[in-house]
Amino acid sequence: MSEAGALPDGRGRSPTGAAVRRFRRHGAAVASLALLLLLGTLVAAAPLLEAALGLERDAVDFFAMASPPSAEHVLGTDQLGRDVLVRLLYGGRVSLTVALATALVAAIVGTAIGLVAGFRGGWVDALLMRLTDGVIALPLLPLLIVLAAIDLNKVLPAEMAQSEQAQLYRIVAIIALVGWTTVARLVRGATLAVRQQDFVKAATALGAGSGRLMLVHILPNVASPIVVATTLSVGQIILLESTLSFLGLGIQPPTPSWGNMLTNAQELIWSAPHLAVFPGLLIFVTVIAFNFVGDGLQDALDPRSGIGRRG
């Protein structure tokens, strides 16, 4: 070795560097990550692109209803003459925001439950895992439909209940309410294994409290399955949000999402197929891309590769 801690070719031995190299070898994951970054940049810049194109998201043009792609409207217009490209970008902002926020909330809840269950053991573990089993046993789609059908006007002021933010928060809360179970089980299993390690026993002998043991010594060493499960769940959440919106129980018009754009296109599927093809294609590509990234992270963060940190 040319210098301490470096390989002959100059690469570092750091766990992070090893993980990055393993991820780079996963071609589909790298390409998917690049695609997601591009998509994220485009939807984040939706207002700028809207202004650059000289179009408005909700501008109605009855003389160009359901028109095919053209020079003026690159992806055509919808049944009200609104530009499909601009609405897809704004719909992506909604769909991706819901997916990422829900995945994050579900990961936090699942991590907390799994960490406490695995660390405490005994009746606490049994109680939390039976709760997890109960949530898993619930029929997912019917439950989501029932929860989504709750009228916000009865629990919130009318103006607040009809706001775009309230719709987003509701969908995030509904899906996160049942989406934490996978992370909880993974974290609980990893915690059971890590808490038996010598470094945890040494920290206990030195007087570390339960909170420090869980947050400082155990949690960093069970982060890999959390990251992988959260990434893989994003694709599923996009499908769930799209399903609810397609059933009319998700994001409500005129706010666009990929799901409700599909709903609006179902009556024009033969006369204007582009209205269904483009949002459907974006949902398909985004879900597949997140799954590939999740697979790449799983390979890169595999604990058997020796990249787990030690507290």
NURO-50250 format. One record per residue (C-alpha): residue in three letters; x, y, z. Coordinates in steps of 0.5 Angstrom, whole numbers. Example, Ala and Ser with C-alpha at 12.3 -4.5 7.8 and 13.67 -1.06 7.14 Angstrom:
2
    aa    east   north      up
   ala      25      -9      16
   ser      27      -2      14
//
This chain:
311
    aa    east   north      up
   met       0       0       0
   ser       3       7      -2
   glu       0      10       5
   ala      -4       8      11
   gly     -11       6      10
   ala     -11       6       2
   leu     -11       0      -3
   pro      -5       0      -8
   asp     -10       3     -13
   gly     -11       9      -9
   arg     -18       8      -6
   gly     -20       8       1
   arg     -22       3       5
   ser     -27       7       9
   pro     -34       4       9
   thr     -38       9       5
   gly     -33       9       0
   ala     -34       1      -1
   ala     -41       2      -1
   val     -41       8      -6
   arg     -36       3     -11
   arg     -41      -3     -10
   phe     -47       2     -12
   arg     -43       4     -18
   arg     -43      -3     -20
   his     -50      -4     -20
   gly     -51       0     -27
   ala     -59      -1     -27
   ala     -59       3     -20
   val     -54       8     -22
   ala     -58      10     -29
   ser     -65      10     -25
   leu     -62      15     -20
   ala     -60      19     -25
   leu     -67      19     -28
   leu     -70      20     -21
   leu     -65      26     -20
   leu     -67      29     -27
   leu     -74      28     -26
   gly     -74      31     -19
   thr     -70      37     -22
   leu     -76      38     -27
   val     -82      38     -23
   ala     -78      42     -18
   ala     -77      47     -23
   ala     -84      47     -26
   pro     -86      54     -25
   leu     -80      56     -28
   leu     -81      52     -34
   glu     -89      54     -34
   ala     -87      61     -35
   ala     -81      59     -40
   leu     -87      56     -44
   gly     -92      62     -43
   leu     -97      57     -41
   glu    -101      56     -34
   arg    -103      50     -31
   asp    -110      51     -30
   ala    -111      55     -36
   val    -117      53     -40
   asp    -118      53     -48
   phe    -124      50     -50
   phe    -122      51     -58
   ala    -116      46     -56
   met    -119      41     -52
   ala    -116      34     -52
   ser    -111      36     -58
   pro    -106      31     -59
   pro     -98      33     -58
   ser     -96      39     -63
   ala     -91      45     -63
   glu     -95      49     -58
   his     -97      43     -53
   val     -91      38     -53
   leu     -95      33     -50
   gly    -102      35     -52
   thr    -108      38     -48
   asp    -113      35     -44
   gln    -120      35     -44
   leu    -121      42     -42
   gly    -115      44     -46
   arg    -110      45     -41
   asp    -103      43     -43
   val    -101      36     -41
   leu     -94      37     -40
   val     -94      43     -35
   arg    -100      39     -31
   leu     -95      33     -31
   leu     -90      37     -28
   tyr     -94      40     -23
   gly     -97      33     -22
   gly     -90      30     -21
   arg     -89      35     -15
   val     -95      32     -11
   ser     -94      25     -13
   leu     -87      25     -11
   thr     -88      30      -5
   val     -93      25      -2
   ala     -89      19      -3
   leu     -83      22       0
   ala     -86      25       6
   thr     -90      18       7
   ala     -84      14       6
   leu     -80      18      11
   val     -86      19      16
   ala     -87      11      16
   ala     -79      10      17
   ile     -79      14      23
   val     -85      11      26
   gly     -83       4      24
   thr     -76       5      27
   ala     -78       7      33
   ile     -83       1      34
   gly     -78      -4      32
   leu     -72      -1      36
   val     -76      -1      42
   ala     -79      -8      41
   gly     -72     -11      39
   phe     -68      -7      45
   arg     -73      -8      51
   gly     -75     -15      49
   gly     -80     -19      53
   trp     -88     -16      54
   val     -86     -10      50
   asp     -83     -14      44
   ala     -89     -18      44
   leu     -94     -13      45
   leu     -91      -8      39
   met     -90     -14      35
   arg     -97     -16      36
   leu     -99      -9      34
   thr     -95     -10      28
   asp     -98     -17      26
   gly    -105     -14      27
   val    -104      -8      22
   ile    -101     -13      17
   ala    -107     -17      17
   leu    -112     -11      15
   pro    -114     -11       8
   leu    -110      -5       6
   leu    -114      -2       0
   pro    -121      -3       3
   leu    -118       0       9
   leu    -114       6       5
   ile    -121       7       2
   val    -125       8       8
   leu    -120      12      11
   ala    -119      17       5
   ala    -127      17       5
   ile    -127      21      12
   asp    -130      28      10
   leu    -125      33      13
   asn    -130      39      13
   lys    -133      35      19
   val    -126      36      23
   leu    -123      42      20
   pro    -126      49      18
   ala    -128      49      10
   glu    -123      53       7
   met    -117      49      11
   ala    -121      43       9
   gln    -121      44       1
   ser    -114      47       1
   glu    -108      43      -3
   gln    -104      42       4
   ala    -110      39       8
   gln    -110      34       2
   leu    -103      32       2
   tyr    -103      32       9
   arg    -109      27       9
   ile    -106      22       4
   val     -99      22       8
   ala    -102      21      14
   ile    -107      15      12
   ile    -102      11       8
   ala     -96      12      13
   leu    -101      10      18
   val    -101       3      15
   gly     -94       3      12
   trp     -89       3      18
   thr     -90      -5      19
   thr     -84      -7      14
   val     -79      -2      17
   ala     -81      -4      24
   arg     -80     -12      23
   leu     -73     -11      20
   val     -71      -6      25
   arg     -73     -11      31
   gly     -69     -16      28
   ala     -63     -12      27
   thr     -64     -10      34
   leu     -64     -17      37
   ala     -58     -18      33
   val     -54     -12      35
   arg     -55     -12      42
   gln     -52     -18      43
   gln     -45     -15      40
   asp     -39     -14      45
   phe     -39      -6      44
   val     -46      -6      46
   lys     -45     -10      52
   ala     -38      -6      53
   ala     -42       1      53
   thr     -47      -2      58
   ala     -42      -4      63
   leu     -39       3      62
   gly     -46       6      65
   ala     -49       8      58
   gly     -57       9      59
   ser     -62       6      55
   gly     -63      12      50
   arg     -56      12      49
   leu     -55       5      47
   met     -61       5      42
   leu     -59      12      39
   val     -52      12      39
   his     -50       5      39
   ile     -55       1      36
   leu     -59       5      31
   pro     -53       7      27
   asn     -52      -1      26
   val     -59      -2      23
   ala     -59       4      19
   ser     -58       0      12
   pro     -64      -4      12
   ile     -68       2      14
   val     -65       6       8
   val     -67       0       3
   ala     -74      -1       6
   thr     -75       6       6
   thr     -73       7      -2
   leu     -77       1      -4
   ser     -83       3      -1
   val     -83      10      -5
   gly     -85       6     -11
   gln     -91       2      -7
   ile     -93       9      -4
   ile     -93      12     -11
   leu     -98       7     -13
   leu    -102       7      -7
   glu    -103      15      -8
   ser    -105      14     -15
   thr    -110       8     -14
   leu    -113      13      -9
   ser    -113      19     -14
   phe    -116      14     -19
   leu    -122      12     -15
   gly    -123      20     -13
   leu    -121      19      -6
   gly    -114      22      -6
   ile    -111      29      -9
   gln    -118      33     -11
   pro    -118      37     -18
   pro    -116      42     -20
   thr    -110      40     -16
   pro    -106      35     -21
   ser    -103      29     -19
   trp    -101      23     -24
   gly    -107      19     -21
   asn    -112      24     -22
   met    -110      25     -29
   leu    -111      18     -30
   thr    -118      18     -27
   asn    -120      24     -32
   ala    -117      20     -38
   gln    -121      14     -37
   glu    -127      17     -41
   leu    -122      19     -47
   ile    -118      13     -47
   trp    -120      11     -55
   ser    -120      18     -57
   ala    -114      22     -54
   pro    -110      16     -51
   his    -104      21     -50
   leu    -108      23     -43
   ala    -107      16     -40
   val    -101      14     -43
   phe     -96      20     -41
   pro     -98      20     -33
   gly     -99      12     -33
   leu     -92      12     -36
   leu     -89      17     -31
   ile     -92      12     -26
   phe     -89       6     -29
   val     -82       9     -30
   thr     -82      12     -23
   val     -84       6     -19
   ile     -79       2     -23
   ala     -73       7     -22
   phe     -74       7     -14
   asn     -74      -1     -14
   phe     -68      -1     -18
   val     -65       4     -13
   gly     -67       0      -7
   asp     -64      -6     -10
   gly     -57      -2     -11
   leu     -57       0      -4
   gln     -59      -7      -2
   asp     -53      -9      -5
   ala     -48      -3      -3
   leu     -51      -4       4
   asp     -51     -11       5
   pro     -48     -12      13
   arg     -45     -18      10
   ser     -40     -14       6
   gly     -37     -11      13
   ile     -40      -4      12
   gly     -44      -4      19
   arg     -41       2      23
   arg     -39       0      31
   gly     -41       5      36
//
